């Protein structure tokens, strides 16, 4: 009986082959680990962007509180008297109101924090709306200069200041419109250092 044939390559070559497979397996594991880390980072970045967008949208929605607060000055609820045309023709910094549009006004560079900018202070509508949004506003009458609406002052104003009528046909007069338009600028400081600005024109 013949003895089994021996592998001509010898046991040393077999050992070297097994070591090579181990190196390949380790390299594949490292590549898979790096791919997994990249996927985790991508998912984390996506969640962060989504969260920031949600905070941004929430902060922008909170700007309505500034508009409502500013409108309370322009159209206070009865029995509080409304500001007269003469009162609206002059600056009232303590109420966050200015009788001209201030061509140099920029919401981004405006000194909202110190409230001591050249244009004057702003008012705080709410320090925390319940979702950690702080809302502040400033009002500008849409006129080039302070003073009356009459020329030479240039104003964005109502063309016909007559008392409008009820369009329902009942003939009941509606509340007279204000003689000029006003720009309400609101800044909202939210969580995660979110900052939003809104501007609204009201009549």
C-alpha distance (Angstrom), angle and dihedral (degrees) to the residues before:
residue distance angle dihedral
X1 . . .
X2 3.75 . .
X3 3.83 119.7 .
X4 3.86 116.2 -115.7
X5 3.76 114.2 -85.0
X6 3.74 114.6 -101.7
X7 3.79 122.5 -130.0
X8 3.77 104.9 -103.4
X9 3.81 90.0 -147.4
X10 3.80 91.6 68.9
X11 3.83 130.9 -139.9
X12 3.78 93.1 -80.0
X13 3.80 92.5 65.7
X14 3.80 91.5 49.0
X15 3.80 90.6 54.2
X16 3.79 90.7 50.5
X17 3.82 90.9 52.1
X18 3.79 92.1 52.2
X19 3.81 90.2 52.4
X20 3.80 91.0 51.9
X21 3.79 92.2 54.5
X22 3.80 89.6 52.2
X23 3.80 91.4 54.6
X24 3.80 91.1 49.6
X25 3.81 91.2 49.2
X26 3.80 91.3 50.5
X27 3.80 91.4 49.5
X28 3.82 91.3 50.6
X29 3.81 90.6 49.6
X30 3.81 91.2 51.2
X31 3.81 91.1 50.0
X32 3.82 91.2 48.7
X33 3.80 91.1 48.6
X34 3.81 92.0 51.4
X35 3.81 90.3 47.9
X36 3.81 90.0 51.5
X37 3.81 91.8 50.5
X38 3.81 90.1 49.6
X39 3.82 90.8 51.7
X40 3.80 91.8 49.1
X41 3.79 91.7 49.8
X42 3.80 91.0 48.7
X43 3.81 91.7 51.3
X44 3.81 91.4 46.6
X45 3.82 91.8 50.3
X46 3.80 91.2 49.1
X47 3.79 91.7 51.2
X48 3.80 90.8 48.0
X49 3.81 92.3 51.7
X50 3.80 91.3 47.3
X51 3.80 91.0 49.6
X52 3.80 92.7 49.0
X53 3.80 91.4 50.0
X54 3.80 90.2 51.1
X55 3.82 91.0 51.4
X56 3.81 89.7 47.3
X57 3.80 92.6 52.1
X58 3.78 91.6 46.5
X59 3.81 90.9 50.6
X60 3.81 91.8 49.7
X61 3.80 90.9 50.6
X62 3.80 89.3 51.9
X63 3.82 88.2 61.9
X64 3.80 88.0 82.4
X65 3.80 87.9 75.6
X66 3.79 89.6 62.3
X67 3.79 92.1 49.7
X68 3.80 91.4 49.5
X69 3.80 92.1 48.8
X70 3.82 92.0 48.9
X71 3.79 91.0 48.2
X72 3.79 88.4 53.2
X73 3.80 87.2 64.2
X74 3.82 93.8 45.9
X75 3.81 95.6 40.5
X76 3.81 109.1 18.8
X77 3.79 118.0 -170.1
X78 3.81 115.4 -100.9
X79 2.95 136.5 -62.4
X80 3.81 87.2 34.0
X81 3.81 110.0 93.0
X82 3.78 119.7 -114.7
X83 3.79 118.5 -119.6
X84 3.78 111.4 -94.8
X85 3.79 125.1 -125.0
X86 3.79 88.6 -105.8
X87 3.81 91.6 52.9
X88 3.79 90.9 49.1
X89 3.79 90.4 51.3
X90 3.82 92.5 69.9
X91 3.79 133.7 56.1
X92 3.80 117.6 -96.1
X93 3.82 103.0 -171.8
X94 3.80 93.3 173.0
X95 3.81 87.2 64.0
X96 3.79 95.9 42.2
X97 3.82 90.6 -111.0
X98 3.81 129.5 133.1
X99 3.78 126.8 -177.1
X100 3.82 96.1 -142.1
X101 3.77 132.8 54.9
X102 3.83 93.3 -121.8
X103 3.81 103.5 -138.3
X104 3.82 90.1 -147.6
X105 3.81 93.4 56.0
X106 3.80 113.0 122.9
X107 3.82 118.6 173.2
X108 3.80 92.1 -150.7
X109 3.82 96.4 53.0
X110 3.81 96.1 33.2
X111 3.81 113.8 117.0
X112 3.79 97.8 -113.5
X113 3.79 95.7 156.9
X114 3.79 103.2 48.7
X115 3.83 93.8 36.7
X116 3.81 87.7 -150.0
X117 3.81 102.2 102.0
X118 3.78 121.0 137.9
X119 3.80 89.6 -99.0
X120 3.78 92.9 53.7
X121 3.79 137.4 -114.3
X122 3.77 132.8 -36.3
X123 3.78 129.4 -136.9
X124 3.77 128.0 -121.2
X125 3.78 113.8 -127.6
X126 3.81 93.6 -173.6
X127 3.79 133.7 -9.3
X128 3.82 93.5 -151.3
X129 3.79 123.0 5.2
X130 3.80 92.5 -163.1
X131 3.81 94.1 -89.9
X132 3.82 94.4 67.5
X133 3.82 95.5 -96.5
X134 3.79 118.9 141.8
X135 3.82 112.6 -156.3
X136 3.82 125.4 -160.1
X137 3.79 130.6 169.4
X138 3.79 144.9 -173.5
X139 3.82 128.2 -161.8
X140 3.81 127.1 -144.0
X141 3.78 124.8 -173.9
X142 3.79 108.3 -133.4
X143 3.80 95.7 -116.3
X144 3.77 128.9 114.1
X145 3.80 92.5 -132.3
X146 3.78 139.3 18.1
X147 3.78 117.0 -100.9
X148 3.82 134.2 57.5
X149 3.79 123.2 -9.1
X150 3.80 90.9 -120.8
X151 3.82 121.5 106.8
X152 2.95 137.9 -57.1
X153 3.80 81.0 45.9
X154 3.80 111.9 84.1
X155 3.79 114.1 -140.4
X156 3.77 138.8 167.1
X157 3.79 95.3 -126.7
X158 3.77 143.5 153.6
X159 3.80 109.9 -79.2
X160 3.80 95.3 -149.9
X161 3.80 112.9 35.2
X162 3.82 94.5 -175.9
X163 3.78 117.5 123.0
X164 3.82 107.0 -88.1
X165 3.76 120.5 -129.5
X166 3.77 130.1 -125.6
X167 3.82 107.4 -92.5
X168 3.82 90.6 -151.6
X169 3.80 90.0 80.4
X170 3.79 94.8 -114.8
X171 3.77 89.9 112.8
X172 3.79 94.7 -132.2
X173 3.80 111.8 147.6
X174 3.78 116.5 -121.3
X175 3.75 125.6 -139.3
X176 3.82 110.2 -72.4
X177 3.79 114.2 -105.2
X178 3.78 121.1 -114.4
X179 3.80 111.2 -99.6
X180 3.79 94.8 -120.9
X181 3.77 141.6 31.0
X182 3.78 122.7 -108.7
X183 3.78 131.4 -153.4
X184 3.80 116.3 -141.4
X185 3.80 113.9 -162.7
X186 3.77 116.8 -167.5
X187 3.79 130.6 -169.5
X188 3.78 119.8 -160.9
X189 3.80 120.9 -165.2
X190 3.78 110.1 -164.5
X191 3.80 139.3 172.0
X192 3.83 121.4 -60.2
X193 3.81 88.4 32.3
X194 3.79 90.5 -68.1
X195 3.81 113.6 169.3
X196 3.82 123.8 -173.9
X197 3.79 132.9 175.3
X198 3.78 129.4 -157.7
X199 3.79 131.0 -175.5
X200 3.77 124.7 -163.9
X201 3.81 131.0 -179.2
X202 3.79 113.9 -144.6
X203 3.76 131.4 -179.5
